Amino acid sequence: MPTKPVVRTAAPPKPPVSDDAMWPRVTREVADDLAADAIARDRAGKPPYDEVARLREAGLLALLTPPALPGGHGGADWRTAVAVVREIAAADGSIGELIARHYVLSWSSRFFGAPDDRATGHEPPAVAPGWLLGGGTDLPDPDAGPGLTLSPAESGHVLNGRRAFAAGVTVADRLVVGATSTHTGELLIALVNPAHPGVLAGTDNDRLGQRLTAAGSADFDNVPVGADDILGAMPRDEHAVSAFTALAPVALRLVLSHVALGIAEGALAEARDVSRAVRSAPRSGAPDPTTYAVRPSGDPYLLLAYGELATAAHTAAAVVGRATDALEQGLLAGRDIGMDQRAEIAVLVAAAEAVTSRSAVDITTRVLELTGTAVSFDGGAALDRFWRNARALTAQSSPAHRLRDIGDHYLNGTHPPFTASART
């Protein structure tokens, strides 16, 4: 049954980090902190209140908030943001996904707002202090029910309905949701206070992986949404959607690719440490068993396997890096971006998704075979958490769909659909 969210007061963040060169150090400190108790937290499966506090204290939640705005002290670019996502995901895939979705949601007013708002970098006041954002702006699955609706009211709108969200349902300071206007039929992007009595939220703690993203569902019963809390809108006709607005789902898919890549890299790094610490037993029938029994991890077959996995990770990183460069250029272009450029970005991001999803599952599966730690209830490495996280994350989208879009674009020059969903 849904439970009432706890009313929380956001702790003040640390003093601003003014130099972008310092973000890697800050991120590494947080990642090391998360990695230290990742196994225990994964097994406990509790809502990530403490993890969110660590992100907030380090200033990572406000990374993309312009410094000139109240409470803003980030002002970093997207390349810095995805680097943070990837490193956090390597330590804890769930928290990597949580902050990845937060970063995209923090740009909602820019993606969906009026052109004048985007030009001035308008941000709603609730986003600026560095609160965690949860929810999602993607179109609801038609098979999952009517979704959310916003009806006109004297003070603005009232929100009704039920939606499942991939992250932040019970731990977010504000939810950013997409709801259909009963008046115009367009998708309105709204900022909602989860502490309102009309919001009932519950988490899904029985998932295979990504257990600490605070995924779950929320019921909204006549929740008031003020006019100032409408961050923007997406037209009902997808052909009327601007190329810049259509980058919103592309940005989400790209940051989730960085999460998948981070999980794979984290699994590979931990497996490497395990293999280095174990002395290989000579294989019977080998030409010269002593040549690789002298030192740990000297088995040539093991070296071959790690060479293949490291190459797969490098390949995925290169594809993701190219897509990141393209998206960053598109975001810098702002409202001047054209449909053709948006299509090229979408194709590169689709390639990144297809490559990383396969690499993440393959790498996290094979490291279990190489280390023999598929299940470690005795306090061992517990590398199975990487496999579970990779499976749960990559199940959210279909590589076949992405490859189809890439092939259609390559053969026929068609544009990938301007969908607001990250799952299709």
NUGUBA-481872 format. One record per residue (C-alpha): residue number from 1; residue in one letter; x, y, z. Coordinates in steps of 0.25 Angstrom, whole numbers, plus 2048, in hexadecimal, padded with zeros to 3 digits. Layout:
<k=NUM&r=A&c1=X&c2=Y&c3=Z>
...
***
This chain:
<k=1&r=M&c1=800&c2=800&c3=800>
<k=2&r=P&c1=805&c2=80E&c3=7FD>
<k=3&r=T&c1=80B&c2=815&c3=809>
<k=4&r=K&c1=80B&c2=824&c3=80D>
<k=5&r=P&c1=818&c2=82A&c3=80A>
<k=6&r=V&c1=820&c2=830&c3=815>
<k=7&r=V&c1=821&c2=83F&c3=816>
<k=8&r=R&c1=830&c2=843&c3=815>
<k=9&r=T&c1=838&c2=84F&c3=816>
<k=10&r=A&c1=844&c2=851&c3=80D>
<k=11&r=A&c1=851&c2=852&c3=813>
<k=12&r=P&c1=859&c2=85D&c3=80F>
<k=13&r=P&c1=864&c2=85A&c3=804>
<k=14&r=K&c1=873&c2=85C&c3=806>
<k=15&r=P&c1=879&c2=869&c3=801>
<k=16&r=P&c1=879&c2=86B&c3=7F2>
<k=17&r=V&c1=884&c2=864&c3=7EA>
<k=18&r=S&c1=887&c2=86F&c3=7E0>
<k=19&r=D&c1=892&c2=868&c3=7D8>
<k=20&r=D&c1=88D&c2=85D&c3=7CE>
<k=21&r=A&c1=89A&c2=856&c3=7D0>
<k=22&r=M&c1=896&c2=853&c3=7DE>
<k=23&r=W&c1=88A&c2=84B&c3=7DB>
<k=24&r=P&c1=891&c2=83E&c3=7D7>
<k=25&r=R&c1=898&c2=83E&c3=7E5>
<k=26&r=V&c1=88A&c2=841&c3=7EC>
<k=27&r=T&c1=884&c2=836&c3=7E4>
<k=28&r=R&c1=88F&c2=82C&c3=7E7>
<k=29&r=E&c1=88E&c2=82E&c3=7F6>
<k=30&r=V&c1=87F&c2=82C&c3=7F5>
<k=31&r=A&c1=880&c2=820&c3=7EC>
<k=32&r=D&c1=88B&c2=81A&c3=7F6>
<k=33&r=D&c1=881&c2=81C&c3=801>
<k=34&r=L&c1=876&c2=815&c3=7FA>
<k=35&r=A&c1=87E&c2=80A&c3=7F6>
<k=36&r=A&c1=883&c2=807&c3=804>
<k=37&r=D&c1=875&c2=802&c3=809>
<k=38&r=A&c1=86F&c2=7FF&c3=7FB>
<k=39&r=I&c1=86D&c2=7F0&c3=7FE>
<k=40&r=A&c1=866&c2=7F3&c3=80C>
<k=41&r=R&c1=85D&c2=7FE&c3=806>
<k=42&r=D&c1=859&c2=7F5&c3=7FA>
<k=43&r=R&c1=855&c2=7EA&c3=803>
<k=44&r=A&c1=84D&c2=7F3&c3=80D>
<k=45&r=G&c1=845&c2=7F9&c3=802>
<k=46&r=K&c1=841&c2=805&c3=80A>
<k=47&r=P&c1=83D&c2=812&c3=804>
<k=48&r=P&c1=849&c2=81A&c3=800>
<k=49&r=Y&c1=848&c2=826&c3=80A>
<k=50&r=D&c1=856&c2=825&c3=80E>
<k=51&r=E&c1=85B&c2=824&c3=800>
<k=52&r=V&c1=854&c2=830&c3=7FC>
<k=53&r=A&c1=859&c2=837&c3=808>
<k=54&r=R&c1=867&c2=834&c3=803>
<k=55&r=L&c1=865&c2=839&c3=7F5>
<k=56&r=R&c1=85F&c2=846&c3=7FB>
<k=57&r=E&c1=86A&c2=848&c3=805>
<k=58&r=A&c1=874&c2=847&c3=7FA>
<k=59&r=G&c1=86C&c2=851&c3=7F1>
<k=60&r=L&c1=86A&c2=847&c3=7E6>
<k=61&r=L&c1=85B&c2=849&c3=7E5>
<k=62&r=A&c1=85D&c2=858&c3=7E1>
<k=63&r=L&c1=868&c2=855&c3=7D7>
<k=64&r=L&c1=860&c2=85A&c3=7CB>
<k=65&r=T&c1=859&c2=865&c3=7D2>
<k=66&r=P&c1=85E&c2=873&c3=7CD>
<k=67&r=P&c1=866&c2=87A&c3=7D8>
<k=68&r=A&c1=85E&c2=887&c3=7D6>
<k=69&r=L&c1=851&c2=881&c3=7DB>
<k=70&r=P&c1=84E&c2=880&c3=7EA>
<k=71&r=G&c1=854&c2=874&c3=7F0>
<k=72&r=G&c1=85C&c2=871&c3=7E3>
<k=73&r=H&c1=86A&c2=86E&c3=7E4>
<k=74&r=G&c1=86D&c2=864&c3=7D9>
<k=75&r=G&c1=86C&c2=86A&c3=7CB>
<k=76&r=A&c1=874&c2=85E&c3=7C5>
<k=77&r=D&c1=872&c2=858&c3=7B7>
<k=78&r=W&c1=86B&c2=84B&c3=7B3>
<k=79&r=R&c1=879&c2=845&c3=7B0>
<k=80&r=T&c1=87C&c2=847&c3=7BF>
<k=81&r=A&c1=86E&c2=842&c3=7C3>
<k=82&r=V&c1=86F&c2=835&c3=7BC>
<k=83&r=A&c1=87D&c2=832&c3=7C1>
<k=84&r=V&c1=877&c2=834&c3=7CF>
<k=85&r=V&c1=86C&c2=82A&c3=7CB>
<k=86&r=R&c1=876&c2=820&c3=7C6>
<k=87&r=E&c1=87F&c2=820&c3=7D2>
<k=88&r=I&c1=874&c2=81F&c3=7DC>
<k=89&r=A&c1=86D&c2=814&c3=7D4>
<k=90&r=A&c1=87A&c2=80C&c3=7D4>
<k=91&r=A&c1=87A&c2=80C&c3=7E4>
<k=92&r=D&c1=86A&c2=80B&c3=7E5>
<k=93&r=G&c1=862&c2=809&c3=7D8>
<k=94&r=S&c1=855&c2=80D&c3=7E0>
<k=95&r=I&c1=85A&c2=81A&c3=7E4>
<k=96&r=G&c1=860&c2=81D&c3=7D7>
<k=97&r=E&c1=853&c2=81B&c3=7D0>
<k=98&r=L&c1=84C&c2=824&c3=7DB>
<k=99&r=I&c1=855&c2=830&c3=7D9>
<k=100&r=A&c1=855&c2=82D&c3=7CA>
<k=101&r=R&c1=846&c2=82F&c3=7C9>
<k=102&r=H&c1=847&c2=83B&c3=7D3>
<k=103&r=Y&c1=851&c2=842&c3=7C9>
<k=104&r=V&c1=847&c2=841&c3=7BD>
<k=105&r=L&c1=83B&c2=845&c3=7C6>
<k=106&r=S&c1=843&c2=851&c3=7CB>
<k=107&r=W&c1=842&c2=856&c3=7BC>
<k=108&r=S&c1=833&c2=854&c3=7BA>
<k=109&r=S&c1=830&c2=863&c3=7BA>
<k=110&r=R&c1=83B&c2=865&c3=7AF>
<k=111&r=F&c1=836&c2=859&c3=7A7>
<k=112&r=F&c1=827&c2=85B&c3=7A8>
<k=113&r=G&c1=826&c2=86A&c3=7AC>
<k=114&r=A&c1=823&c2=876&c3=7A3>
<k=115&r=P&c1=82E&c2=87B&c3=79A>
<k=116&r=D&c1=830&c2=887&c3=7A2>
<k=117&r=D&c1=831&c2=87F&c3=7AF>
<k=118&r=R&c1=83C&c2=876&c3=7A8>
<k=119&r=A&c1=843&c2=882&c3=7A3>
<k=120&r=T&c1=844&c2=888&c3=7B1>
<k=121&r=G&c1=848&c2=87B&c3=7B8>
<k=122&r=H&c1=83B&c2=87B&c3=7C0>
<k=123&r=E&c1=83B&c2=871&c3=7CB>
<k=124&r=P&c1=82F&c2=86F&c3=7D5>
<k=125&r=P&c1=833&c2=873&c3=7E3>
<k=126&r=A&c1=831&c2=865&c3=7E9>
<k=127&r=V&c1=83C&c2=860&c3=7E0>
<k=128&r=A&c1=847&c2=86A&c3=7E3>
<k=129&r=P&c1=84A&c2=866&c3=7F2>
<k=130&r=G&c1=84F&c2=859&c3=7ED>
<k=131&r=W&c1=844&c2=850&c3=7F1>
<k=132&r=L&c1=843&c2=842&c3=7EB>
<k=133&r=L&c1=839&c2=841&c3=7E0>
<k=134&r=G&c1=831&c2=834&c3=7DD>
<k=135&r=G&c1=826&c2=830&c3=7D4>
<k=136&r=G&c1=826&c2=830&c3=7C5>
<k=137&r=T&c1=821&c2=838&c3=7B9>
<k=138&r=D&c1=820&c2=82D&c3=7AF>
<k=139&r=L&c1=813&c2=829&c3=7A9>
<k=140&r=P&c1=80B&c2=81E&c3=7B0>
<k=141&r=D&c1=80A&c2=810&c3=7AB>
<k=142&r=P&c1=7FC&c2=810&c3=7A5>
<k=143&r=D&c1=7FB&c2=801&c3=7AA>
<k=144&r=A&c1=7FE&c2=806&c3=7B8>
<k=145&r=G&c1=7F1&c2=80F&c3=7BA>
<k=146&r=P&c1=7ED&c2=81D&c3=7B7>
<k=147&r=G&c1=7F9&c2=823&c3=7BF>
<k=148&r=L&c1=7F8&c2=831&c3=7C5>
<k=149&r=T&c1=7EF&c2=83C&c3=7C1>
<k=150&r=L&c1=7EF&c2=84B&c3=7C5>
<k=151&r=S&c1=7E2&c2=852&c3=7C5>
<k=152&r=P&c1=7E0&c2=861&c3=7C6>
<k=153&r=A&c1=7DD&c2=867&c3=7D3>
<k=154&r=E&c1=7DC&c2=875&c3=7D9>
<k=155&r=S&c1=7EB&c2=875&c3=7DF>
<k=156&r=G&c1=7F0&c2=86E&c3=7D2>
<k=157&r=H&c1=7EE&c2=85F&c3=7D1>
<k=158&r=V&c1=7EB&c2=852&c3=7D9>
<k=159&r=L&c1=7F2&c2=845&c3=7D6>
<k=160&r=N&c1=7EC&c2=838&c3=7D7>
<k=161&r=G&c1=7F0&c2=82A&c3=7D3>
<k=162&r=R&c1=7FA&c2=81F&c3=7D6>
<k=163&r=R&c1=808&c2=81D&c3=7CF>
<k=164&r=A&c1=814&c2=814&c3=7D1>
<k=165&r=F&c1=821&c2=81B&c3=7D1>
<k=166&r=A&c1=82F&c2=815&c3=7D0>
<k=167&r=A&c1=836&c2=81E&c3=7DB>
<k=168&r=G&c1=834&c2=827&c3=7E6>
<k=169&r=V&c1=826&c2=824&c3=7EA>
<k=170&r=T&c1=827&c2=824&c3=7F9>
<k=171&r=V&c1=834&c2=82C&c3=7FB>
<k=172&r=A&c1=833&c2=837&c3=7F1>
<k=173&r=D&c1=831&c2=845&c3=7F7>
<k=174&r=R&c1=828&c2=848&c3=7EA>
<k=175&r=L&c1=822&c2=840&c3=7DF>
<k=176&r=V&c1=822&c2=844&c3=7D1>
<k=177&r=V&c1=817&c2=83D&c3=7CA>
<k=178&r=G&c1=811&c2=83E&c3=7BC>
<k=179&r=A&c1=802&c2=83E&c3=7BC>
<k=180&r=T&c1=7F7&c2=840&c3=7B1>
<k=181&r=S&c1=7EF&c2=84D&c3=7B1>
<k=182&r=T&c1=7E0&c2=84A&c3=7B1>
<k=183&r=H&c1=7DE&c2=857&c3=7AB>
<k=184&r=T&c1=7E8&c2=857&c3=79F>
<k=185&r=G&c1=7ED&c2=849&c3=79E>
<k=186&r=E&c1=7FC&c2=84D&c3=79F>
<k=187&r=L&c1=806&c2=847&c3=7A8>
<k=188&r=L&c1=808&c2=851&c3=7B4>
<k=189&r=I&c1=815&c2=850&c3=7BC>
<k=190&r=A&c1=812&c2=852&c3=7CA>
<k=191&r=L&c1=81A&c2=854&c3=7D7>
<k=192&r=V&c1=813&c2=84D&c3=7E3>
<k=193&r=N&c1=816&c2=84D&c3=7F2>
<k=194&r=P&c1=816&c2=83E&c3=7F6>
<k=195&r=A&c1=813&c2=842&c3=805>
<k=196&r=H&c1=805&c2=847&c3=801>
<k=197&r=P&c1=7FA&c2=83F&c3=807>
<k=198&r=G&c1=7F4&c2=83B&c3=7FA>
<k=199&r=V&c1=801&c2=834&c3=7F6>
<k=200&r=L&c1=802&c2=825&c3=7FA>
<k=201&r=A&c1=80F&c2=81E&c3=7F6>
<k=202&r=G&c1=815&c2=810&c3=7F7>
<k=203&r=T&c1=822&c2=80A&c3=7F3>
<k=204&r=D&c1=825&c2=7FD&c3=7EC>
<k=205&r=N&c1=82F&c2=7F6&c3=7F5>
<k=206&r=D&c1=82E&c2=7E8&c3=7EE>
<k=207&r=R&c1=835&c2=7EC&c3=7E1>
<k=208&r=L&c1=840&c2=7E3&c3=7DB>
<k=209&r=G&c1=84A&c2=7EF&c3=7DB>
<k=210&r=Q&c1=84B&c2=7FE&c3=7DC>
<k=211&r=R&c1=844&c2=7FC&c3=7EA>
<k=212&r=L&c1=848&c2=80A&c3=7EF>
<k=213&r=T&c1=843&c2=813&c3=7E5>
<k=214&r=A&c1=836&c2=815&c3=7ED>
<k=215&r=A&c1=82E&c2=810&c3=7E1>
<k=216&r=G&c1=81F&c2=80E&c3=7E3>
<k=217&r=S&c1=811&c2=814&c3=7E1>
<k=218&r=A&c1=80A&c2=820&c3=7E6>
<k=219&r=D&c1=7FB&c2=823&c3=7E7>
<k=220&r=F&c1=7F7&c2=832&c3=7E5>
<k=221&r=D&c1=7E9&c2=836&c3=7EB>
<k=222&r=N&c1=7E5&c2=844&c3=7E7>
<k=223&r=V&c1=7F3&c2=849&c3=7EA>
<k=224&r=P&c1=7F4&c2=858&c3=7E7>
<k=225&r=V&c1=7FE&c2=85D&c3=7DD>
<k=226&r=G&c1=800&c2=86C&c3=7DC>
<k=227&r=A&c1=802&c2=873&c3=7CF>
<k=228&r=D&c1=811&c2=876&c3=7D3>
<k=229&r=D&c1=813&c2=867&c3=7D5>
<k=230&r=I&c1=810&c2=864&c3=7C6>
<k=231&r=L&c1=81E&c2=863&c3=7C0>
<k=232&r=G&c1=81A&c2=862&c3=7B2>
<k=233&r=A&c1=812&c2=859&c3=7A8>
<k=234&r=M&c1=813&c2=850&c3=79C>
<k=235&r=P&c1=809&c2=851&c3=791>
<k=236&r=R&c1=7FF&c2=846&c3=78F>
<k=237&r=D&c1=804&c2=845&c3=780>
<k=238&r=E&c1=812&c2=83F&c3=780>
<k=239&r=H&c1=815&c2=847&c3=773>
<k=240&r=A&c1=813&c2=854&c3=77A>
<k=241&r=V&c1=81E&c2=850&c3=785>
<k=242&r=S&c1=82A&c2=859&c3=783>
<k=243&r=A&c1=838&c2=852&c3=780>
<k=244&r=F&c1=83D&c2=858&c3=78D>
<k=245&r=T&c1=832&c2=852&c3=796>
<k=246&r=A&c1=833&c2=845&c3=78F>
<k=247&r=L&c1=841&c2=844&c3=795>
<k=248&r=A&c1=83B&c2=842&c3=7A2>
<k=249&r=P&c1=839&c2=832&c3=7A1>
<k=250&r=V&c1=846&c2=831&c3=799>
<k=251&r=A&c1=84D&c2=838&c3=7A5>
<k=252&r=L&c1=847&c2=82E&c3=7AE>
<k=253&r=R&c1=84B&c2=822&c3=7A6>
<k=254&r=L&c1=859&c2=827&c3=7A5>
<k=255&r=V&c1=85B&c2=829&c3=7B4>
<k=256&r=L&c1=855&c2=81B&c3=7B6>
<k=257&r=S&c1=860&c2=816&c3=7AC>
<k=258&r=H&c1=86A&c2=81C&c3=7B5>
<k=259&r=V&c1=864&c2=815&c3=7C1>
<k=260&r=A&c1=865&c2=807&c3=7B9>
<k=261&r=L&c1=873&c2=80A&c3=7B5>
<k=262&r=G&c1=877&c2=80E&c3=7C4>
<k=263&r=I&c1=871&c2=801&c3=7C9>
<k=264&r=A&c1=879&c2=7F9&c3=7BF>
<k=265&r=E&c1=886&c2=800&c3=7C3>
<k=266&r=G&c1=883&c2=7FF&c3=7D1>
<k=267&r=A&c1=881&c2=7F0&c3=7D0>
<k=268&r=L&c1=88E&c2=7EE&c3=7C8>
<k=269&r=A&c1=896&c2=7F6&c3=7D2>
<k=270&r=E&c1=891&c2=7EE&c3=7DE>
<k=271&r=A&c1=893&c2=7E1&c3=7D6>
<k=272&r=R&c1=8A1&c2=7E5&c3=7D3>
<k=273&r=D&c1=8A4&c2=7E7&c3=7E1>
<k=274&r=V&c1=89F&c2=7D9&c3=7E5>
<k=275&r=S&c1=8A7&c2=7D3&c3=7DA>
<k=276&r=R&c1=8B3&c2=7D9&c3=7DE>
<k=277&r=A&c1=8B2&c2=7D4&c3=7EC>
<k=278&r=V&c1=8B0&c2=7C6&c3=7E7>
<k=279&r=R&c1=8BC&c2=7BD&c3=7E3>
<k=280&r=S&c1=8B8&c2=7B5&c3=7D6>
<k=281&r=A&c1=8B9&c2=7A6&c3=7D7>
<k=282&r=P&c1=8C1&c2=7A0&c3=7CB>
<k=283&r=R&c1=8B8&c2=79A&c3=7C0>
<k=284&r=S&c1=8BB&c2=78B&c3=7BD>
<k=285&r=G&c1=8C0&c2=789&c3=7AF>
<k=286&r=A&c1=8C5&c2=798&c3=7AE>
<k=287&r=P&c1=8D3&c2=798&c3=7A7>
<k=288&r=D&c1=8DA&c2=79F&c3=7B3>
<k=289&r=P&c1=8D1&c2=7A0&c3=7BF>
<k=290&r=T&c1=8DC&c2=7A7&c3=7C7>
<k=291&r=T&c1=8DC&c2=7B3&c3=7BE>
<k=292&r=Y&c1=8CF&c2=7B8&c3=7C4>
<k=293&r=A&c1=8CF&c2=7B2&c3=7D1>
<k=294&r=V&c1=8DA&c2=7BB&c3=7D6>
<k=295&r=R&c1=8D1&c2=7C7&c3=7D9>
<k=296&r=P&c1=8C2&c2=7C9&c3=7DB>
<k=297&r=S&c1=8B9&c2=7CC&c3=7CF>
<k=298&r=G&c1=8C4&c2=7C6&c3=7C6>
<k=299&r=D&c1=8BB&c2=7BC&c3=7BF>
<k=300&r=P&c1=8BC&c2=7BF&c3=7B0>
<k=301&r=Y&c1=8AD&c2=7BB&c3=7AE>
<k=302&r=L&c1=8A9&c2=7C5&c3=7B9>
<k=303&r=L&c1=8B2&c2=7D0&c3=7B3>
<k=304&r=L&c1=8AB&c2=7CD&c3=7A6>
<k=305&r=A&c1=89D&c2=7CF&c3=7AC>
<k=306&r=Y&c1=8A1&c2=7DC&c3=7B3>
<k=307&r=G&c1=8A6&c2=7E1&c3=7A6>
<k=308&r=E&c1=899&c2=7DE&c3=79F>
<k=309&r=L&c1=891&c2=7E5&c3=7AA>
<k=310&r=A&c1=89A&c2=7F1&c3=7AB>
<k=311&r=T&c1=899&c2=7F3&c3=79C>
<k=312&r=A&c1=88A&c2=7F2&c3=79D>
<k=313&r=A&c1=88A&c2=7FC&c3=7A8>
<k=314&r=H&c1=893&c2=805&c3=7A0>
<k=315&r=T&c1=88B&c2=804&c3=793>
<k=316&r=A&c1=87E&c2=807&c3=79B>
<k=317&r=A&c1=885&c2=813&c3=7A1>
<k=318&r=A&c1=889&c2=818&c3=793>
<k=319&r=V&c1=87B&c2=817&c3=78E>
<k=320&r=V&c1=875&c2=81E&c3=79A>
<k=321&r=G&c1=87F&c2=829&c3=799>
<k=322&r=R&c1=87C&c2=82C&c3=78B>
<k=323&r=A&c1=86D&c2=82D&c3=78E>
<k=324&r=T&c1=870&c2=836&c3=79A>
<k=325&r=D&c1=878&c2=83F&c3=792>
<k=326&r=A&c1=86C&c2=840&c3=788>
<k=327&r=L&c1=862&c2=842&c3=793>
<k=328&r=E&c1=86A&c2=84D&c3=799>
<k=329&r=Q&c1=86B&c2=855&c3=78C>
<k=330&r=G&c1=85C&c2=853&c3=78A>
<k=331&r=L&c1=859&c2=859&c3=798>
<k=332&r=L&c1=863&c2=864&c3=795>
<k=333&r=A&c1=85B&c2=868&c3=788>
<k=334&r=G&c1=84E&c2=869&c3=790>
<k=335&r=R&c1=842&c2=86E&c3=789>
<k=336&r=D&c1=84B&c2=86F&c3=77C>
<k=337&r=I&c1=84C&c2=860&c3=77B>
<k=338&r=G&c1=846&c2=85A&c3=76F>
<k=339&r=M&c1=83E&c2=84D&c3=76D>
<k=340&r=D&c1=849&c2=847&c3=765>
<k=341&r=Q&c1=854&c2=849&c3=770>
<k=342&r=R&c1=84A&c2=844&c3=77A>
<k=343&r=A&c1=848&c2=837&c3=772>
<k=344&r=E&c1=857&c2=835&c3=771>
<k=345&r=I&c1=859&c2=837&c3=780>
<k=346&r=A&c1=84D&c2=82D&c3=782>
<k=347&r=V&c1=854&c2=823&c3=779>
<k=348&r=L&c1=861&c2=824&c3=780>
<k=349&r=V&c1=85B&c2=823&c3=78E>
<k=350&r=A&c1=853&c2=817&c3=789>
<k=351&r=A&c1=860&c2=810&c3=785>
<k=352&r=A&c1=866&c2=813&c3=793>
<k=353&r=E&c1=85A&c2=80D&c3=799>
<k=354&r=A&c1=85B&c2=800&c3=790>
<k=355&r=V&c1=86A&c2=7FF&c3=793>
<k=356&r=T&c1=86A&c2=802&c3=7A2>
<k=357&r=S&c1=85E&c2=7F9&c3=7A5>
<k=358&r=R&c1=864&c2=7ED&c3=79F>
<k=359&r=S&c1=872&c2=7F0&c3=7A4>
<k=360&r=A&c1=86C&c2=7F2&c3=7B2>
<k=361&r=V&c1=865&c2=7E5&c3=7B3>
<k=362&r=D&c1=870&c2=7DD&c3=7AC>
<k=363&r=I&c1=87B&c2=7E3&c3=7B5>
<k=364&r=T&c1=873&c2=7E1&c3=7C2>
<k=365&r=T&c1=870&c2=7D3&c3=7BE>
<k=366&r=R&c1=87E&c2=7CF&c3=7BA>
<k=367&r=V&c1=885&c2=7D5&c3=7C7>
<k=368&r=L&c1=87C&c2=7CB&c3=7CF>
<k=369&r=E&c1=882&c2=7C0&c3=7C7>
<k=370&r=L&c1=890&c2=7C5&c3=7C8>
<k=371&r=T&c1=890&c2=7C7&c3=7D7>
<k=372&r=G&c1=886&c2=7BC&c3=7DC>
<k=373&r=T&c1=87F&c2=7C6&c3=7E5>
<k=374&r=A&c1=871&c2=7C5&c3=7DE>
<k=375&r=V&c1=86B&c2=7C5&c3=7EC>
<k=376&r=S&c1=872&c2=7CA&c3=7F9>
<k=377&r=F&c1=86A&c2=7C9&c3=805>
<k=378&r=D&c1=876&c2=7C8&c3=80D>
<k=379&r=G&c1=87B&c2=7D6&c3=80C>
<k=380&r=G&c1=883&c2=7D4&c3=800>
<k=381&r=A&c1=884&c2=7DD&c3=7F3>
<k=382&r=A&c1=875&c2=7DA&c3=7F0>
<k=383&r=L&c1=877&c2=7DE&c3=7E1>
<k=384&r=D&c1=869&c2=7D9&c3=7DE>
<k=385&r=R&c1=864&c2=7E7&c3=7E2>
<k=386&r=F&c1=86A&c2=7EC&c3=7D5>
<k=387&r=W&c1=864&c2=7E2&c3=7CD>
<k=388&r=R&c1=856&c2=7E4&c3=7D3>
<k=389&r=N&c1=857&c2=7F3&c3=7D2>
<k=390&r=A&c1=85B&c2=7F2&c3=7C3>
<k=391&r=R&c1=850&c2=7E9&c3=7C0>
<k=392&r=A&c1=846&c2=7F1&c3=7C7>
<k=393&r=L&c1=84B&c2=7FE&c3=7C0>
<k=394&r=T&c1=84C&c2=7F9&c3=7B2>
<k=395&r=A&c1=83E&c2=7F2&c3=7B3>
<k=396&r=Q&c1=838&c2=801&c3=7B3>
<k=397&r=S&c1=83B&c2=802&c3=7A4>
<k=398&r=S&c1=83C&c2=7F9&c3=798>
<k=399&r=P&c1=849&c2=7F8&c3=790>
<k=400&r=A&c1=842&c2=7F2&c3=784>
<k=401&r=H&c1=839&c2=7FF&c3=783>
<k=402&r=R&c1=846&c2=808&c3=784>
<k=403&r=L&c1=84C&c2=7FF&c3=779>
<k=404&r=R&c1=840&c2=800&c3=770>
<k=405&r=D&c1=840&c2=80F&c3=771>
<k=406&r=I&c1=84E&c2=810&c3=76E>
<k=407&r=G&c1=84C&c2=807&c3=762>
<k=408&r=D&c1=840&c2=80E&c3=75D>
<k=409&r=H&c1=848&c2=81B&c3=75E>
<k=410&r=Y&c1=854&c2=816&c3=757>
<k=411&r=L&c1=84C&c2=80F&c3=74C>
<k=412&r=N&c1=841&c2=819&c3=74A>
<k=413&r=G&c1=845&c2=826&c3=750>
<k=414&r=T&c1=839&c2=825&c3=75A>
<k=415&r=H&c1=839&c2=82D&c3=767>
<k=416&r=P&c1=838&c2=825&c3=774>
<k=417&r=P&c1=82A&c2=827&c3=77A>
<k=418&r=F&c1=829&c2=834&c3=783>
<k=419&r=T&c1=824&c2=82B&c3=78E>
<k=420&r=A&c1=824&c2=830&c3=79D>
<k=421&r=S&c1=826&c2=822&c3=7A2>
<k=422&r=A&c1=833&c2=81C&c3=7A6>
<k=423&r=R&c1=82E&c2=80E&c3=7A5>
<k=424&r=T&c1=82A&c2=80C&c3=797>
***
